[in-house]
Amino acid sequence: MKKLLALLMAGIMLFSFAACGGNGGEETTTDPEITTEAPVNADGEETTVADVEDETEAEGEEATEAVTDESGEEVTNEEGEVVTEKVEEEKTEKEEKPSKEEKPAKVEDPSKWSTAEVLKYYQDATAKVVSQKPGYTKTRSAVDKGYEAGPVLAVFKGEVFGFLGIGAENKFEEKVAKGTNTNDDQCGAYLNKSTLTAADVSKATAVKSGSNYVITISGIKAGTSQTEGGKNAKNNSPIDKSGICVGNTDRSGFDHKTALITYDALDDIAPSLTMYEKSNNGKVVATIDAATGEITKLVISWDASAEISKVYGSSATLAAATTVTYTNFGW
């Protein structure tokens, strides 16, 4: 069989040479074969076209790595393919994006509060006393700053000073039980919610003192009250908005004795009493727990002056400095 094949191939070659000879004796040339050496990789192994294509495609692809679970096993999807995730780009992104710095907790600086903010803070603190009714001790004292009177009112000085609470002998002090702060025979409420506004004061500040804020409301504007024999009664006293105990009936427990209240108390001995009263230099100093907003001490003070006339033809002028203090709060 092999011999037969060899004879056939020899016959074909002879036939080819004969055909070439029939071309008129022209020589034919063939282009020399151009050979190139296959490129090799770093390991000295030949690389194929497929290998080059794979590398080219790989250059345009994002680098990934297999996702593994806690035990180190590769995670696969429903089709059984290994789940991968980006590596280099995410790392680069993390490196380029600065880490978010933790901001320190905001430190409250009450010294930067506006007058309105200070008044609102004090208002909330007094409102908390009204709503939660802590126990505390309240004292009120008024120092005599002058009393000049005609014969009749000179006689009644004791009654006048007693009602107005002027003098050490007329000092008011009461221990308020926790849960009360409402009514008693002396005063309708020991401490009320402040309603002071920026229009009522000249200055309001707050400073940090240990664990407390100290609120100082100074320059509470002057106010007046008046009555003419129990008629034409008026009262415009910003100090009444500070939280002190005030009212329009005859109660010696009221902290600010307006002209009408004084008349109601003395009308039995002086039915035609006419009085013009003025309060000024009002001031509030409140110590408030910074963490809870609860008052721990409160001092409210003001100066008062008055002109009393038409008491059996007699008249008098008086002046006093009043201080109301709230201490020993039991929240």
C-alpha positions in Angstrom: 0.0 0.0 0.0 2.8 2.4 0.9 4.6 1.6 -2.3 1.4 2.4 -4.3 1.1 5.7 -2.6 4.7 6.6 -3.3 4.3 5.8 -7.0 1.2 8.0 -7.2 2.9 10.9 -5.5 5.9 10.5 -7.9 3.5 10.6 -10.9 1.9 13.7 -9.6 5.2 15.5 -9.2 6.3 14.5 -12.8 3.0 15.8 -14.1 3.6 19.1 -12.3 7.1 19.6 -13.7 5.8 18.9 -17.2 3.1 21.5 -16.8 5.7 24.1 -15.7 7.7 23.4 -18.8 4.8 24.3 -20.9 4.9 28.0 -19.8 7.4 29.0 -22.6 10.5 28.5 -20.6 9.7 31.4 -18.2 11.1 31.0 -14.8 8.7 31.3 -12.0 9.7 32.5 -8.6 8.0 32.2 -5.3 8.2 34.7 -2.5 10.5 33.6 0.2 8.7 32.5 3.3 8.6 35.0 6.0 8.9 33.4 9.4 8.4 35.1 12.7 9.3 33.8 16.1 6.4 33.4 18.5 6.5 35.8 21.4 7.3 34.4 24.7 6.1 35.3 28.1 8.1 36.0 31.3 8.5 32.3 31.9 9.9 31.7 28.4 6.8 30.0 27.2 5.3 30.8 23.8 2.2 33.0 23.9 -0.7 32.5 21.5 -3.0 35.0 19.8 -5.7 33.9 22.3 -3.4 34.6 25.1 -2.7 38.1 23.8 -6.4 38.8 23.3 -7.1 37.6 26.8 -4.5 40.0 28.2 -5.9 42.9 26.1 -9.4 42.2 27.4 -8.1 41.9 30.9 -6.5 45.4 30.7 -9.9 47.0 30.1 -11.6 45.0 32.9 -11.8 46.0 36.5 -9.7 43.9 38.9 -11.9 41.7 41.1 -11.5 39.0 43.7 -13.8 36.3 44.9 -16.1 37.0 47.8 -15.6 34.5 50.7 -17.8 33.8 53.7 -16.7 33.6 57.3 -15.2 30.1 56.8 -13.1 31.2 53.8 -15.2 29.4 51.2 -16.0 31.2 48.0 -19.6 32.5 47.7 -21.5 31.5 44.6 -24.8 32.8 43.1 -27.8 30.8 41.9 -26.1 29.8 38.7 -23.1 28.4 40.5 -20.8 31.3 39.5 -18.3 32.6 42.0 -19.3 36.1 43.3 -16.6 38.6 42.9 -16.1 42.2 44.0 -13.9 45.1 42.9 -10.6 45.4 44.6 -8.3 48.1 43.4 -10.9 50.8 42.5 -12.5 50.5 45.9 -9.2 50.7 47.7 -8.2 53.7 45.6 -11.6 55.4 46.2 -11.2 54.8 49.9 -7.6 56.2 49.8 -8.7 59.3 47.9 -11.7 60.0 50.0 -10.6 61.5 53.3 -12.1 59.9 56.3 -14.9 61.8 58.0 -13.6 63.4 61.1 -15.8 63.1 64.2 -17.1 66.5 65.3 -16.8 67.2 69.0 -20.0 67.5 70.9 -21.4 71.0 70.8 -20.5 72.9 73.9 -23.3 75.2 75.0 -21.9 78.7 75.6 -24.6 80.7 77.4 -22.5 83.8 77.3 -23.4 84.0 73.6 -27.1 83.9 74.1 -29.2 86.9 73.1 -31.4 88.7 75.6 -34.4 87.0 74.1 -32.8 83.5 74.5 -31.8 84.2 78.1 -35.4 85.4 78.9 -36.8 82.3 77.2 -34.5 80.0 79.2 -35.6 81.7 82.5 -39.2 81.5 81.4 -38.9 77.8 80.9 -37.3 77.3 84.3 -40.0 79.1 86.1 -42.7 77.2 84.1 -41.0 74.0 85.3 -41.5 75.1 89.0 -45.2 75.7 88.3 -45.7 72.4 86.5 -43.6 70.1 88.7 -44.2 71.9 92.1 -40.9 71.3 93.9 -40.6 72.2 97.6 -38.6 75.3 98.5 -38.2 78.1 101.0 -39.4 81.6 100.2 -38.4 84.7 102.1 -39.3 88.4 101.4 -37.9 91.4 103.2 -38.1 95.1 102.6 -35.6 97.6 104.0 -36.9 101.1 105.0 -35.3 103.7 102.8 -37.3 106.7 104.2 -40.7 107.6 105.6 -41.9 111.1 106.0 -45.5 111.6 107.1 -48.0 114.1 108.5 -49.5 113.6 111.9 -52.2 111.1 110.9 -50.0 108.8 108.7 -47.2 109.1 111.3 -49.6 107.4 113.7 -50.4 104.7 111.3 -46.8 104.0 110.3 -46.9 100.6 111.9 -50.0 99.5 110.0 -48.6 100.8 106.7 -45.2 99.1 107.2 -46.8 95.9 108.4 -48.9 95.6 105.3 -46.0 96.6 103.0 -43.7 94.2 104.8 -41.1 96.9 105.5 -38.7 96.3 108.4 -37.1 93.1 109.9 -40.2 92.6 112.1 -42.4 92.2 109.0 -40.2 89.7 107.2 -42.1 87.1 105.3 -40.8 83.5 105.3 -42.6 80.3 104.2 -41.5 76.7 103.6 -43.5 75.5 100.6 -44.2 71.8 100.6 -43.4 69.8 97.5 -46.5 69.3 95.3 -48.2 72.5 96.4 -47.0 75.9 95.0 -50.6 76.8 94.4 -52.9 78.5 96.9 -52.8 79.5 100.5 -54.4 82.3 102.6 -51.5 84.6 102.1 -50.7 84.4 98.4 -52.4 82.9 95.3 -49.1 81.4 94.1 -45.6 81.5 95.6 -43.8 81.5 92.2 -45.4 82.1 88.8 -44.2 81.6 85.3 -42.1 84.6 84.1 -43.5 86.6 81.2 -40.7 89.1 80.9 -39.9 90.2 77.3 -36.9 92.0 75.8 -39.0 95.2 75.9 -39.3 95.0 79.7 -35.5 94.8 80.4 -32.3 96.6 79.5 -30.0 93.6 79.8 -30.1 89.8 80.3 -27.0 87.6 80.4 -26.1 84.0 81.2 -22.8 82.5 82.3 -21.7 79.0 83.2 -20.7 78.4 86.8 -19.7 74.8 87.5 -22.7 72.7 86.6 -25.1 75.6 86.6 -26.1 78.6 84.5 -26.4 81.8 86.3 -29.1 84.1 84.7 -28.9 87.8 85.4 -31.8 90.0 84.2 -31.0 93.6 85.1 -32.5 96.9 84.4 -36.1 95.7 84.6 -37.9 98.9 83.5 -39.7 101.1 86.0 -43.4 100.7 86.4 -46.2 102.6 88.2 -49.5 101.9 89.9 -52.1 104.3 91.3 -55.5 104.6 92.8 -57.6 107.6 93.8 -59.8 106.6 96.7 -60.2 103.1 95.1 -61.0 104.5 91.7 -59.0 105.0 88.5 -56.7 102.1 89.5 -53.8 101.4 87.2 -50.8 99.2 87.3 -48.0 98.9 84.7 -45.2 97.2 86.5 -42.8 95.0 84.5 -41.4 93.6 87.8 -44.7 91.7 88.2 -43.8 89.6 85.2 -40.6 88.2 86.8 -42.4 85.4 88.6 -43.1 87.0 92.0 -46.4 86.7 93.7 -48.8 89.5 92.7 -52.5 90.1 92.5 -55.3 92.6 92.9 -56.9 91.6 96.2 -56.1 92.3 99.8 -53.4 89.8 100.7 -50.3 90.6 102.7 -48.5 87.7 101.0 -48.2 89.5 97.7 -44.6 90.4 97.0 -45.4 93.7 95.1 -47.9 95.9 96.9 -49.6 98.0 94.3 -51.5 101.1 95.0 -54.9 99.3 94.7 -53.8 96.5 97.0 -52.6 99.0 99.6 -55.9 100.9 99.4 -57.8 97.6 99.9 -55.8 97.0 103.0 -56.1 100.4 104.5 -59.5 101.7 103.3 -61.0 101.0 106.7 -58.8 103.7 108.3 -58.3 105.8 105.1 -61.3 105.5 102.8 -60.2 108.4 100.6 -56.6 107.2 100.4 -54.9 108.3 97.2 -51.6 106.6 96.3 -49.1 106.8 93.5 -46.5 104.0 93.6 -43.4 103.4 91.5 -41.1 100.4 91.2 -37.7 100.5 89.5 -34.2 99.0 89.5 -35.7 95.5 89.1 -33.3 92.6 88.9 -33.4 88.8 88.7 -30.6 86.4 89.5 -31.4 82.8 88.9 -29.1 79.8 89.4 -30.3 76.9 87.1 -29.0 73.4 86.8 -27.5 73.2 83.3 -28.4 69.5 82.9 -32.0 69.7 84.0 -33.1 73.3 83.6 -34.3 73.3 87.2 -33.9 76.3 89.4 -31.7 75.8 92.5 -31.8 79.4 93.7 -33.7 82.6 92.7 -33.4 86.2 93.9 -35.7 88.9 92.7 -35.2 92.5 93.9 -36.5 96.0 93.2 -36.8 99.5 94.7 -40.2 101.0 95.4 -41.4 104.5 96.3 -44.8 105.9 97.0 -46.8 109.0 97.7 -49.8 108.7 99.9 -52.3 111.5 100.4 -55.8 112.4 101.4 -55.7 110.5 104.7 -57.7 112.9 106.9 -55.7 115.7 105.3 -52.4 114.0 105.9 -49.9 112.7 103.4 -46.7 110.7 103.4 -43.8 109.6 101.2 -42.0 106.4 101.6 -39.3 104.3 99.9 -38.2 100.7 100.4 -35.9 98.1 98.8 -37.6 94.7 98.5 -35.8 91.3 98.0 -37.6 88.0 97.4 -35.5 84.9 97.7 -36.3 81.3 96.8 -33.9 78.6 98.2 -33.7 74.9 99.3 -35.4 73.6 96.2 -36.4 69.9 96.5 -37.1 68.6 93.0 
